[in-house]
Amino acid sequence: MLDILFFTCVALYFASMILMLVSRVFHKETLRRIAWGGVIAAGSAETIYFIARGIIAHRLPLSNQFEFAVAFSWCIFLIMLVMHYHFHIDWIDVPGTVMTFLMISYAALQPRQVTDLMPALRSAWFGFHIGTAAFSYASFTLAGGAGIRYLMAAKKDADEEKLMEIDYTIYRLEALGLVLLTVTIVTGAIWAEEAWSAFWTWDPKEVWALITWIIYAVYLHLHLARKKNGKMMAVYAVVAVPVVLFTFIGVNTLIPGLHSYGSAVINNLL
């Protein structure tokens, strides 16, 4: 039953992504509304799946690569939802839907079995630490999507006001992501001291989380100091996304460390 619900989410996100792209290319507002309805349906189904998996597992479903990827895509959906309805930023729908589908598709490639929580993950910090990481990565990823939108708008000679709006949206997403990543690193250090008697061990996951933090801190510094223009900042936001994805996927898959447990299912603390 869980698998049926999960692949329903994947199918709904895929159909919504296709409709969203077609509506944008052919400027069909009705089609875009239908696509957005599909996104809402997919996100709602994913929410039900997330809750159901947690009930079956008797824990927060955030303990392995599959569950974190699902949480990652769900967080993109939630942030996109807030941007659409609260801030009335509807242009984020296309990049947001594409990224949500790509992340849940990555999740579909991972082992989906429900497993017991590893001893090292049984902590009061578990949900808070990993939850803030998921929202942080989602914010950075959406900022990259907004960066692509900026570059496309600039190529079409969009008016300055529109470009400033997109630039400010990128900045807010990057700032939100950096704050959440800071919380992730701090809570991870506290948790590490409890688990391994050391706040920092230079584990690959810790190192790459720090690298990611520095990259986005540099972005905020350049933006606030106005040392680079909007186009350069948009490129920066796009180029930084692979670093986020490597911190999540690459480190867990390619570099063994304290944050990896087992070979079939790679569990993570970030």
Contacts in CASP RR format, 6 or more apart in sequence:
PFRMAT RR
TARGET T0000
AUTHOR 0000-0000-0000
METHOD contacts of the structure
MODEL  1
MLDILFFTCVALYFASMILMLVSRVFHKETLRRIAWGGVIAAGSAETIYF
IARGIIAHRLPLSNQFEFAVAFSWCIFLIMLVMHYHFHIDWIDVPGTVMT
FLMISYAALQPRQVTDLMPALRSAWFGFHIGTAAFSYASFTLAGGAGIRY
LMAAKKDADEEKLMEIDYTIYRLEALGLVLLTVTIVTGAIWAEEAWSAFW
TWDPKEVWALITWIIYAVYLHLHLARKKNGKMMAVYAVVAVPVVLFTFIG
VNTLIPGLHSYGSAVINNLL
2 49 0 8 1.000
2 52 0 8 1.000
2 53 0 8 1.000
2 56 0 8 1.000
2 112 0 8 1.000
2 114 0 8 1.000
3 112 0 8 1.000
5 45 0 8 1.000
5 48 0 8 1.000
5 49 0 8 1.000
5 52 0 8 1.000
6 49 0 8 1.000
6 70 0 8 1.000
6 108 0 8 1.000
6 112 0 8 1.000
7 108 0 8 1.000
8 45 0 8 1.000
9 42 0 8 1.000
9 43 0 8 1.000
9 45 0 8 1.000
9 46 0 8 1.000
9 49 0 8 1.000
9 104 0 8 1.000
10 101 0 8 1.000
10 104 0 8 1.000
10 105 0 8 1.000
10 108 0 8 1.000
12 38 0 8 1.000
12 39 0 8 1.000
12 41 0 8 1.000
12 42 0 8 1.000
12 43 0 8 1.000
12 45 0 8 1.000
13 39 0 8 1.000
13 42 0 8 1.000
13 43 0 8 1.000
13 73 0 8 1.000
13 97 0 8 1.000
13 100 0 8 1.000
13 101 0 8 1.000
13 104 0 8 1.000
14 101 0 8 1.000
15 38 0 8 1.000
16 35 0 8 1.000
16 36 0 8 1.000
16 37 0 8 1.000
16 38 0 8 1.000
16 39 0 8 1.000
16 41 0 8 1.000
16 42 0 8 1.000
16 97 0 8 1.000
16 101 0 8 1.000
17 35 0 8 1.000
17 97 0 8 1.000
17 98 0 8 1.000
17 101 0 8 1.000
19 31 0 8 1.000
19 32 0 8 1.000
19 34 0 8 1.000
19 35 0 8 1.000
19 38 0 8 1.000
20 32 0 8 1.000
20 35 0 8 1.000
20 36 0 8 1.000
20 39 0 8 1.000
20 93 0 8 1.000
20 94 0 8 1.000
20 97 0 8 1.000
20 98 0 8 1.000
21 94 0 8 1.000
21 98 0 8 1.000
22 28 0 8 1.000
22 31 0 8 1.000
23 29 0 8 1.000
23 31 0 8 1.000
23 32 0 8 1.000
23 34 0 8 1.000
23 35 0 8 1.000
24 32 0 8 1.000
24 94 0 8 1.000
32 93 0 8 1.000
35 93 0 8 1.000
35 97 0 8 1.000
36 84 0 8 1.000
36 93 0 8 1.000
39 77 0 8 1.000
39 80 0 8 1.000
39 93 0 8 1.000
39 97 0 8 1.000
39 100 0 8 1.000
40 81 0 8 1.000
42 77 0 8 1.000
42 100 0 8 1.000
43 74 0 8 1.000
43 77 0 8 1.000
46 70 0 8 1.000
46 73 0 8 1.000
46 74 0 8 1.000
46 77 0 8 1.000
46 104 0 8 1.000
47 74 0 8 1.000
49 70 0 8 1.000
50 61 0 8 1.000
50 70 0 8 1.000
50 71 0 8 1.000
50 74 0 8 1.000
53 61 0 8 1.000
53 67 0 8 1.000
53 114 0 8 1.000
54 60 0 8 1.000
54 61 0 8 1.000
56 114 0 8 1.000
57 63 0 8 1.000
57 114 0 8 1.000
57 115 0 8 1.000
57 117 0 8 1.000
59 117 0 8 1.000
60 126 0 8 1.000
60 127 0 8 1.000
60 130 0 8 1.000
61 67 0 8 1.000
61 70 0 8 1.000
61 71 0 8 1.000
62 68 0 8 1.000
62 71 0 8 1.000
62 126 0 8 1.000
62 127 0 8 1.000
62 130 0 8 1.000
62 131 0 8 1.000
62 134 0 8 1.000
63 115 0 8 1.000
63 117 0 8 1.000
63 118 0 8 1.000
63 121 0 8 1.000
63 267 0 8 1.000
64 110 0 8 1.000
64 111 0 8 1.000
64 115 0 8 1.000
64 265 0 8 1.000
64 266 0 8 1.000
64 267 0 8 1.000
64 268 0 8 1.000
65 110 0 8 1.000
65 252 0 8 1.000
65 265 0 8 1.000
65 266 0 8 1.000
65 267 0 8 1.000
65 268 0 8 1.000
66 107 0 8 1.000
66 110 0 8 1.000
66 111 0 8 1.000
66 112 0 8 1.000
66 265 0 8 1.000
68 130 0 8 1.000
68 133 0 8 1.000
68 134 0 8 1.000
68 248 0 8 1.000
68 268 0 8 1.000
69 103 0 8 1.000
69 104 0 8 1.000
69 106 0 8 1.000
69 107 0 8 1.000
69 110 0 8 1.000
70 104 0 8 1.000
70 107 0 8 1.000
71 130 0 8 1.000
71 131 0 8 1.000
71 134 0 8 1.000
72 103 0 8 1.000
72 107 0 8 1.000
72 134 0 8 1.000
72 137 0 8 1.000
72 138 0 8 1.000
72 141 0 8 1.000
72 248 0 8 1.000
73 99 0 8 1.000
73 100 0 8 1.000
73 101 0 8 1.000
73 103 0 8 1.000
73 104 0 8 1.000
73 107 0 8 1.000
74 134 0 8 1.000
75 131 0 8 1.000
75 134 0 8 1.000
75 135 0 8 1.000
75 137 0 8 1.000
75 138 0 8 1.000
76 96 0 8 1.000
76 99 0 8 1.000
76 100 0 8 1.000
76 103 0 8 1.000
76 138 0 8 1.000
76 141 0 8 1.000
76 142 0 8 1.000
77 100 0 8 1.000
78 138 0 8 1.000
79 135 0 8 1.000
79 138 0 8 1.000
79 139 0 8 1.000
79 142 0 8 1.000
79 173 0 8 1.000
80 92 0 8 1.000
80 93 0 8 1.000
80 96 0 8 1.000
80 97 0 8 1.000
80 100 0 8 1.000
80 142 0 8 1.000
83 89 0 8 1.000
83 92 0 8 1.000
83 142 0 8 1.000
83 169 0 8 1.000
84 90 0 8 1.000
84 92 0 8 1.000
84 93 0 8 1.000
87 169 0 8 1.000
89 169 0 8 1.000
91 149 0 8 1.000
91 166 0 8 1.000
92 142 0 8 1.000
92 145 0 8 1.000
92 146 0 8 1.000
92 149 0 8 1.000
92 169 0 8 1.000
94 149 0 8 1.000
95 142 0 8 1.000
95 144 0 8 1.000
95 145 0 8 1.000
95 146 0 8 1.000
95 148 0 8 1.000
95 149 0 8 1.000
96 142 0 8 1.000
96 145 0 8 1.000
99 141 0 8 1.000
99 142 0 8 1.000
99 145 0 8 1.000
103 141 0 8 1.000
106 249 0 8 1.000
110 265 0 8 1.000
111 264 0 8 1.000
111 265 0 8 1.000
113 265 0 8 1.000
115 265 0 8 1.000
117 126 0 8 1.000
118 261 0 8 1.000
118 267 0 8 1.000
120 195 0 8 1.000
120 261 0 8 1.000
120 269 0 8 1.000
121 267 0 8 1.000
121 269 0 8 1.000
123 191 0 8 1.000
123 194 0 8 1.000
123 195 0 8 1.000
125 187 0 8 1.000
125 188 0 8 1.000
125 190 0 8 1.000
125 191 0 8 1.000
125 194 0 8 1.000
128 183 0 8 1.000
128 187 0 8 1.000
129 184 0 8 1.000
129 187 0 8 1.000
129 188 0 8 1.000
129 191 0 8 1.000
129 269 0 8 1.000
129 270 0 8 1.000
130 268 0 8 1.000
130 269 0 8 1.000
130 270 0 8 1.000
131 184 0 8 1.000
132 180 0 8 1.000
132 181 0 8 1.000
132 183 0 8 1.000
132 184 0 8 1.000
132 187 0 8 1.000
133 180 0 8 1.000
133 181 0 8 1.000
133 184 0 8 1.000
133 270 0 8 1.000
135 176 0 8 1.000
135 177 0 8 1.000
135 180 0 8 1.000
136 176 0 8 1.000
136 177 0 8 1.000
136 178 0 8 1.000
136 180 0 8 1.000
136 181 0 8 1.000
136 184 0 8 1.000
137 244 0 8 1.000
137 247 0 8 1.000
137 248 0 8 1.000
139 173 0 8 1.000
139 174 0 8 1.000
139 176 0 8 1.000
139 177 0 8 1.000
139 180 0 8 1.000
140 173 0 8 1.000
140 174 0 8 1.000
140 177 0 8 1.000
140 181 0 8 1.000
140 212 0 8 1.000
140 216 0 8 1.000
140 240 0 8 1.000
140 241 0 8 1.000
140 244 0 8 1.000
141 241 0 8 1.000
141 244 0 8 1.000
141 245 0 8 1.000
142 173 0 8 1.000
143 170 0 8 1.000
143 173 0 8 1.000
143 174 0 8 1.000
143 177 0 8 1.000
143 237 0 8 1.000
143 241 0 8 1.000
144 170 0 8 1.000
144 173 0 8 1.000
144 237 0 8 1.000
144 238 0 8 1.000
144 240 0 8 1.000
144 241 0 8 1.000
145 237 0 8 1.000
145 238 0 8 1.000
145 241 0 8 1.000
146 166 0 8 1.000
146 169 0 8 1.000
146 170 0 8 1.000
146 173 0 8 1.000
146 234 0 8 1.000
146 237 0 8 1.000
147 166 0 8 1.000
147 170 0 8 1.000
147 234 0 8 1.000
147 235 0 8 1.000
147 237 0 8 1.000
147 238 0 8 1.000
148 234 0 8 1.000
148 238 0 8 1.000
149 166 0 8 1.000
150 163 0 8 1.000
150 166 0 8 1.000
150 167 0 8 1.000
150 170 0 8 1.000
150 230 0 8 1.000
150 231 0 8 1.000
150 234 0 8 1.000
151 231 0 8 1.000
151 234 0 8 1.000
151 235 0 8 1.000
151 238 0 8 1.000
153 162 0 8 1.000
153 163 0 8 1.000
153 166 0 8 1.000
154 163 0 8 1.000
154 231 0 8 1.000
154 234 0 8 1.000
163 230 0 8 1.000
166 234 0 8 1.000
167 230 0 8 1.000
167 233 0 8 1.000
167 234 0 8 1.000
170 233 0 8 1.000
170 234 0 8 1.000
170 237 0 8 1.000
171 220 0 8 1.000
171 223 0 8 1.000
171 233 0 8 1.000
174 216 0 8 1.000
174 219 0 8 1.000
174 220 0 8 1.000
174 223 0 8 1.000
174 237 0 8 1.000
175 220 0 8 1.000
177 216 0 8 1.000
178 213 0 8 1.000
178 216 0 8 1.000
178 217 0 8 1.000
178 220 0 8 1.000
181 209 0 8 1.000
181 212 0 8 1.000
181 213 0 8 1.000
181 216 0 8 1.000
182 213 0 8 1.000
184 209 0 8 1.000
184 270 0 8 1.000
185 206 0 8 1.000
185 209 0 8 1.000
185 210 0 8 1.000
185 213 0 8 1.000
188 269 0 8 1.000
188 270 0 8 1.000
189 199 0 8 1.000
189 200 0 8 1.000
190 199 0 8 1.000
191 269 0 8 1.000
192 198 0 8 1.000
192 199 0 8 1.000
192 200 0 8 1.000
192 201 0 8 1.000
192 206 0 8 1.000
193 199 0 8 1.000
196 258 0 8 1.000
200 206 0 8 1.000
201 258 0 8 1.000
203 257 0 8 1.000
203 258 0 8 1.000
203 259 0 8 1.000
204 251 0 8 1.000
204 255 0 8 1.000
204 256 0 8 1.000
204 257 0 8 1.000
204 259 0 8 1.000
205 247 0 8 1.000
205 251 0 8 1.000
205 252 0 8 1.000
205 257 0 8 1.000
205 258 0 8 1.000
205 259 0 8 1.000
205 260 0 8 1.000
205 268 0 8 1.000
205 269 0 8 1.000
205 270 0 8 1.000
206 259 0 8 1.000
206 270 0 8 1.000
208 243 0 8 1.000
208 246 0 8 1.000
208 247 0 8 1.000
208 251 0 8 1.000
209 247 0 8 1.000
209 270 0 8 1.000
211 243 0 8 1.000
211 247 0 8 1.000
212 243 0 8 1.000
212 244 0 8 1.000
212 247 0 8 1.000
215 240 0 8 1.000
215 243 0 8 1.000
216 240 0 8 1.000
219 233 0 8 1.000
219 236 0 8 1.000
219 237 0 8 1.000
219 240 0 8 1.000
222 228 0 8 1.000
222 233 0 8 1.000
222 236 0 8 1.000
223 233 0 8 1.000
228 236 0 8 1.000
247 270 0 8 1.000
248 268 0 8 1.000
248 270 0 8 1.000
251 259 0 8 1.000
252 259 0 8 1.000
252 260 0 8 1.000
252 266 0 8 1.000
252 268 0 8 1.000
253 266 0 8 1.000
259 267 0 8 1.000
259 268 0 8 1.000
259 269 0 8 1.000
259 270 0 8 1.000
260 266 0 8 1.000
260 267 0 8 1.000
260 268 0 8 1.000
261 267 0 8 1.000
END
